[in-house]
Amino acid sequence: MENKLILGVIILSQLIFVNCRKDKTIDPELTPLTGEQYPGGEQSTFNHSENAFGQVAPGLSGSNANYFYTGNSLFNQNWVSAPASTTARDGLGPTLNGKSCSACHFKDGRGHAPNFFDQLSTGFLIRLSVPGTDANGGPLGDPNYGGQLNDQAILGVAREGQVEVSYTEIQGKYADGTTYSLRKPTYTFPELNYGAMAPDIMISPRVGQQMIGLGLLEAISEVDLLSHSDENDANGDGISGRPNMVWNILENKTTLGRFGWKANQPSIKQQVAGAFLGDLGITNSLNPNENCPGPQSDCYSAPNGGTPEIDDENLDKVVLYSANLAVPTRPDYNDPDVLKGKKLFNEMNCAKCHVASYVTGIHPEFPHLSNQKIWPYTDLLLHDMGSGLADNRPDFEANGNEWRTSPLWGIGLIPTVNGHTNYLHDGRARNLTEAILWHGGEAELSKLAFINLSKSERDLVIKFLNSL
């Protein structure tokens, strides 16, 4: 009798345990998704050090692996003015913003704005244009200074000018009463050496972005990207991303833009070639003419490093390098607080623009970048971000309020790699919280949702972002 009673108690307790397990539901939004710890798919790196952004994609092999390191050298070492014994690296300037690609993308990471008067650009520059468009629909440069202000120059040539940045603090308050402060930048240009800028000049400050995963973004099919476009907001959610259609030099036609703060470049090669000319003053097959605007006679008379100053073989190695920088993995992807922050991120509709994942299409040059499940958190489309972030400067089809959705992968490693937490297109945000609070336009409701969170919930969102 006693044994039967004990057996009955055991069976009853097991039934209660089973029923409790059945009643206990697991929130799928608090469960990691398959593969999200590998943002770059099979081309992810496990390096999370200060060199996290400089790792080669694991699938790159053979002669291309060797070219990667040649491209790394061309990217990181300083160019010199002509004539020089190092003929493969001469032709710098005459005016410039940096002596190497890494001057703007230190350790393949993010630049920051000047912090005080007369600080040379550190991955920061000012784009310039006047109303109207060029023959291919792009912006028209200033008559005296061209498409961007070069604050450095080679010996014997006057730099174009300086940039001075000052900030005004703007006070705000969360729904729980906690106060915050944002800084709004103002730009002035002392000591312009080639006359005044045009009276109707339009300026756009830019900082260099992290270089990781560019080849994977290039491999996303155009169909997949355009599937997120809703230019007329047909679904009524207040979000109307649209593509920037830009001039493709190599294809001699207008194609989809993917790269740059306003998606004004269609390919990695055109982005790299444009930076060589605009930032370093290095001519190339896509941009064969020296960057010497109208009145800059000393620029025209300066010696050059050949025609072009970087040949296609070396240019292509820098492109290969840029396309094959691996994306770091996410060690904390399954942390319970990170998952709660991700759920809040989605509930705030941030993922409407920062689209979490894609499967890449076929990359024409690098097969290992094809058919990869990636997690870049971007749609690469243009969105109206409101008057607070507007530069009021059109760029092809992008208007003065629109910016491309920046990929978020690797954003939590910026402090480790670059030693700062400056975000947004001009580095005005001193941390990720400020970056969110500057959102407006199509992201206004998402920003208001963040403002209405409790402090603990806001901290969870930031913890999620730092895990990317």
C-alpha positions in Angstrom: 0.0 0.0 0.0 2.8 2.4 0.9 4.7 1.6 -2.3 1.5 2.3 -4.4 1.1 5.6 -2.6 4.7 6.6 -3.3 4.3 5.6 -6.9 1.1 7.6 -7.2 2.9 10.7 -5.8 5.7 10.3 -8.3 3.3 10.0 -11.3 1.3 13.0 -10.1 4.4 15.1 -9.7 5.6 14.1 -13.2 2.3 15.1 -14.7 2.3 18.4 -12.9 5.9 19.0 -14.2 5.0 18.1 -17.8 1.9 20.3 -17.7 3.9 23.2 -16.3 6.4 22.8 -19.2 3.6 22.8 -21.7 2.0 25.9 -20.2 5.3 27.8 -20.1 5.7 29.6 -23.5 8.9 30.9 -24.8 8.8 34.3 -26.5 10.3 33.7 -30.0 11.5 37.3 -30.1 13.7 36.5 -27.1 15.3 33.6 -28.8 18.4 34.0 -31.1 17.8 33.6 -34.8 19.8 31.0 -36.6 23.1 32.4 -37.9 22.7 36.0 -36.5 26.0 35.6 -34.6 27.7 35.6 -38.0 26.8 38.9 -39.5 29.0 38.3 -42.5 27.8 34.7 -43.0 30.8 32.4 -43.6 32.9 35.5 -44.3 32.8 36.6 -40.7 35.9 37.0 -38.4 36.3 36.1 -34.8 38.7 39.0 -34.2 37.3 41.6 -31.8 40.5 43.5 -31.1 41.5 47.0 -32.2 42.2 45.3 -35.6 38.8 43.8 -35.9 37.9 45.7 -39.1 41.1 44.8 -40.9 40.6 41.0 -41.3 40.5 39.2 -44.6 37.3 37.4 -45.6 38.0 33.7 -44.9 36.9 32.6 -48.4 39.4 34.7 -50.2 42.1 32.4 -51.6 44.8 31.8 -54.1 46.4 34.8 -55.8 43.5 37.0 -54.6 44.6 36.4 -51.0 48.1 37.8 -51.9 46.5 40.8 -53.7 44.5 41.5 -50.5 47.7 42.3 -48.7 49.1 44.4 -51.6 45.8 46.3 -51.5 46.2 46.7 -47.7 49.6 48.2 -48.3 48.3 50.6 -50.9 45.4 51.5 -48.6 47.5 52.2 -45.5 50.8 53.7 -46.7 51.2 57.4 -47.4 51.3 58.6 -51.0 54.0 61.2 -51.8 54.1 64.2 -54.1 55.7 63.9 -57.5 58.4 63.6 -58.7 59.7 60.8 -56.4 61.7 57.7 -56.6 58.7 55.7 -55.4 56.9 56.1 -58.8 54.1 53.7 -57.9 53.1 56.0 -55.0 53.7 59.5 -56.2 51.3 62.1 -57.5 49.7 63.1 -54.1 47.6 66.2 -54.3 48.1 69.0 -55.2 45.4 69.6 -52.7 44.0 66.8 -50.5 42.3 65.8 -47.3 44.7 63.0 -46.4 47.9 61.2 -47.5 46.4 57.7 -47.4 43.1 56.0 -47.5 43.6 55.0 -43.8 43.9 58.7 -42.9 40.1 58.8 -43.3 39.5 55.1 -42.4 41.9 54.5 -39.5 42.2 50.8 -39.0 39.4 50.5 -41.6 37.1 52.2 -39.2 35.2 55.4 -38.7 36.5 59.0 -38.8 35.5 61.9 -36.6 34.9 65.6 -36.9 37.5 68.2 -35.8 37.1 69.1 -32.2 38.8 72.5 -32.2 40.0 75.2 -34.6 42.6 74.3 -37.2 42.6 70.6 -36.5 43.3 68.8 -39.8 40.6 66.4 -41.0 40.7 63.0 -39.4 38.3 61.1 -41.6 36.2 64.3 -42.0 35.5 66.5 -45.0 33.1 69.0 -46.4 31.3 68.4 -49.7 30.5 71.5 -51.7 28.0 72.2 -54.5 25.9 75.0 -56.0 22.3 74.6 -57.3 21.9 72.7 -60.6 23.3 69.4 -61.8 26.2 68.3 -64.0 25.9 66.5 -67.3 25.2 63.2 -65.6 22.7 64.5 -63.0 25.2 64.8 -60.2 25.9 67.9 -58.0 27.8 70.9 -59.4 30.9 71.9 -57.6 31.8 75.3 -56.3 33.5 77.4 -59.1 36.6 78.1 -56.9 36.8 74.9 -54.7 35.2 72.1 -56.6 33.2 69.3 -55.0 34.9 69.3 -51.6 37.1 71.5 -49.5 40.7 70.2 -49.4 42.3 71.4 -46.1 45.8 70.1 -46.9 48.2 70.6 -49.9 51.7 69.6 -51.1 54.7 71.8 -50.8 54.4 74.9 -53.0 50.6 74.8 -53.2 48.2 76.6 -50.9 45.6 74.5 -49.3 42.1 75.5 -50.1 41.1 76.5 -46.6 40.3 75.4 -43.1 37.2 74.1 -41.4 36.1 75.3 -38.0 33.3 73.5 -36.2 31.5 74.9 -33.2 28.5 73.3 -31.4 25.3 74.6 -29.8 23.8 72.4 -27.1 20.1 71.6 -27.5 18.2 70.4 -24.4 15.6 67.7 -24.4 13.7 65.5 -22.0 12.6 61.9 -21.9 9.1 60.9 -21.0 10.3 59.9 -17.5 11.7 63.4 -16.9 15.4 62.6 -17.4 17.1 65.3 -19.4 19.5 65.0 -22.3 21.5 67.3 -24.5 22.4 67.2 -28.2 25.0 69.2 -30.0 24.2 71.0 -33.2 27.3 71.8 -35.4 28.0 75.0 -37.2 30.7 75.2 -39.9 32.8 78.2 -40.9 35.7 78.4 -43.3 38.5 80.8 -42.3 41.5 81.6 -44.5 40.0 80.5 -47.9 42.9 80.9 -50.3 41.2 81.0 -53.6 38.5 83.6 -53.1 35.0 83.4 -51.6 32.7 80.4 -52.0 29.7 80.9 -54.2 26.9 82.9 -52.4 24.5 80.0 -53.0 27.0 77.4 -51.7 25.6 74.2 -50.2 27.8 72.2 -47.8 27.6 68.7 -46.5 29.9 67.5 -43.8 30.9 63.8 -43.9 32.9 61.4 -41.8 34.5 58.2 -43.2 32.6 55.0 -42.4 33.8 51.6 -41.3 34.9 49.5 -44.3 33.7 46.1 -43.3 31.4 44.0 -45.4 31.4 46.2 -48.5 31.7 43.3 -50.9 28.7 41.5 -49.3 26.6 44.7 -49.6 27.6 44.8 -53.3 26.4 41.2 -53.7 22.9 41.9 -52.5 20.6 41.6 -55.5 19.0 44.8 -56.8 15.6 43.0 -56.7 16.0 42.4 -52.9 17.0 46.0 -52.2 14.2 47.5 -54.3 11.6 45.2 -52.6 12.0 47.4 -49.5 11.3 50.6 -51.5 8.0 52.3 -50.8 8.5 55.7 -52.3 4.8 56.7 -52.1 4.2 55.0 -48.7 1.6 52.7 -50.2 1.4 50.7 -46.9 0.8 53.9 -44.9 3.4 53.2 -42.2 5.1 56.6 -42.6 8.3 55.1 -44.1 9.0 55.6 -47.8 12.5 54.5 -48.6 13.6 54.9 -52.2 16.7 54.2 -54.2 19.2 56.8 -55.4 19.8 56.3 -59.1 23.3 57.6 -59.9 25.8 57.8 -62.8 27.8 54.7 -63.3 31.1 55.6 -65.0 32.1 52.1 -66.0 28.7 51.2 -67.4 28.1 54.7 -68.9 24.5 54.8 -67.6 22.4 55.5 -64.5 22.2 52.6 -62.1 21.3 51.9 -58.4 23.5 53.7 -55.8 24.6 51.7 -52.8 27.6 53.4 -51.2 28.3 56.7 -49.5 26.2 58.6 -47.1 23.6 59.4 -49.8 24.1 56.2 -51.8 25.7 58.3 -54.5 28.1 55.6 -55.7 27.0 52.4 -57.6 30.0 50.2 -56.9 33.0 49.8 -54.6 35.4 50.5 -57.5 33.7 53.9 -58.3 33.7 54.7 -54.5 37.4 53.9 -54.2 38.3 55.8 -57.4 36.3 58.8 -56.3 38.1 58.9 -53.0 41.5 58.6 -54.6 40.8 61.7 -56.6 38.8 63.8 -54.1 40.6 62.9 -50.9 44.2 62.2 -52.0 44.4 64.0 -55.4 45.3 60.8 -57.2 44.1 60.5 -60.7 42.8 57.2 -62.1 41.1 55.7 -65.1 37.7 56.6 -63.8 38.8 60.1 -62.8 41.7 61.1 -65.2 41.7 64.8 -64.6 43.5 66.6 -61.8 41.3 68.0 -59.1 42.1 71.7 -59.9 39.1 74.0 -59.9 39.1 77.3 -61.9 41.4 79.8 -60.2 43.9 77.4 -58.6 46.8 78.1 -60.9 49.4 76.6 -58.5 47.4 73.4 -58.6 47.5 73.3 -62.4 51.3 73.9 -62.5 52.2 71.3 -59.9 54.0 68.2 -61.2 51.9 65.0 -61.4 52.7 61.4 -60.9 51.8 60.1 -64.4 48.6 59.6 -66.3 46.9 58.2 -64.4 48.7 58.4 -61.0 47.4 55.0 -59.9 47.1 52.4 -62.6 44.2 49.9 -63.0 46.2 47.0 -61.6 46.8 48.8 -58.3 43.4 50.4 -58.2 41.8 47.0 -58.5 43.9 45.6 -55.7 42.6 48.4 -53.4 39.1 47.5 -54.6 39.7 43.8 -53.8 41.0 44.8 -50.4 38.0 47.0 -49.7 35.5 44.3 -50.9 37.0 41.6 -48.7 37.2 43.1 -45.2 35.4 40.6 -43.0 32.6 41.5 -40.6 33.2 40.6 -36.9 31.0 38.0 -35.2 28.7 38.8 -32.3 29.8 37.1 -29.1 26.8 38.5 -27.1 24.1 37.8 -29.6 22.3 35.4 -27.2 22.6 37.5 -24.0 19.1 37.8 -22.6 19.4 41.6 -22.2 20.6 41.9 -25.8 17.6 39.9 -27.0 15.3 42.2 -25.0 16.9 45.2 -26.6 16.5 43.6 -30.0 12.8 43.1 -29.4 12.4 46.8 -28.4 14.4 47.8 -31.5 11.9 45.9 -33.6 8.9 47.2 -31.7 10.1 50.8 -32.3 10.1 49.9 -36.1 13.8 50.6 -36.4 14.1 47.5 -38.5 11.8 49.0 -41.1 14.9 50.9 -42.4 17.6 48.9 -40.7 16.6 45.7 -42.4 18.3 42.9 -40.4 19.2 40.3 -43.0 19.6 39.2 -46.6 20.9 36.3 -48.6 23.4 37.7 -51.1 23.1 37.1 -54.8 26.0 36.2 -57.1 29.0 38.5 -56.8 30.6 38.6 -60.3 34.2 38.7 -59.0 34.3 37.1 -55.6 32.3 33.8 -55.5 32.8 33.4 -51.7 30.7 36.5 -51.2 27.7 34.8 -53.0 24.8 33.1 -51.4 25.7 34.3 -47.9 23.1 34.9 -45.1 24.2 38.3 -43.8 22.9 40.6 -41.1 23.9 44.2 -42.0 20.9 46.1 -40.6 20.3 48.3 -43.6 18.2 48.7 -46.7 20.8 50.9 -48.5 17.8 53.1 -49.5 17.3 56.9 -49.0 15.0 58.1 -46.2 13.9 61.5 -45.1 15.6 62.0 -41.7 14.0 65.3 -41.0 15.2 68.9 -40.8 17.5 68.4 -37.8 19.9 66.2 -39.8 19.3 67.9 -43.2 22.3 69.2 -45.1 19.9 70.8 -47.7 22.2 69.6 -50.5 20.9 67.3 -53.3 23.1 64.5 -54.6 21.7 62.9 -57.7 18.1 61.9 -56.7 18.7 62.3 -53.0 17.3 65.5 -51.6 18.6 67.7 -48.8 16.7 65.8 -46.1 17.6 62.3 -47.3 20.3 59.9 -46.2 21.1 56.3 -46.9 20.3 53.9 -44.1 23.8 53.1 -42.6 24.6 49.5 -42.0 24.9 48.8 -38.2 27.1 45.8 -38.3 30.3 46.4 -36.3 29.0 49.6 -34.7 29.6 48.4 -31.2 33.3 48.0 -32.0 34.0 51.6 -33.0 35.2 52.5 -29.5 37.6 49.6 -29.6 38.9 50.2 -33.1 38.8 54.0 -33.3 38.8 55.1 -29.7 35.7 57.3 -30.0 31.9 57.1 -30.0 31.1 59.8 -32.6 28.2 58.7 -35.0 26.0 60.0 -37.8 27.1 61.5 -41.1 29.0 64.4 -39.5 30.0 62.9 -36.1 27.8 65.2 -34.1 26.3 62.4 -32.0 28.7 61.7 -29.0 27.2 58.2 -28.4 24.5 55.9 -29.8 21.8 57.4 -27.7 22.3 60.8 -29.2 22.4 59.2 -32.7 18.9 57.9 -32.0 17.6 61.2 -30.6 18.7 63.0 -33.8 16.4 60.9 -35.9 13.4 62.7 -37.4 11.3 62.6 -40.6 10.4 59.0 -41.4 12.1 58.0 -38.1 10.3 60.5 -35.9 7.8 57.9 -34.5 10.7 55.5 -33.7 12.6 58.3 -31.9 9.4 59.2 -29.9 9.0 55.5 -29.0 12.6 55.6 -27.7 11.9 58.8 -25.7 8.9 57.1 -24.1 10.9 54.1 -22.9 12.0 53.7 -19.3 15.7 54.2 -18.6 16.2 50.4 -18.2 14.5 49.8 -21.6 16.7 52.5 -23.3 19.7 50.8 -21.8 18.6 47.5 -23.3 18.3 49.1 -26.8 21.8 50.5 -26.6 23.1 47.2 -25.3 21.6 45.5 -28.4 23.2 48.1 -30.7 26.6 47.6 -29.0 26.3 43.9 -29.7 26.2 44.4 -33.4 
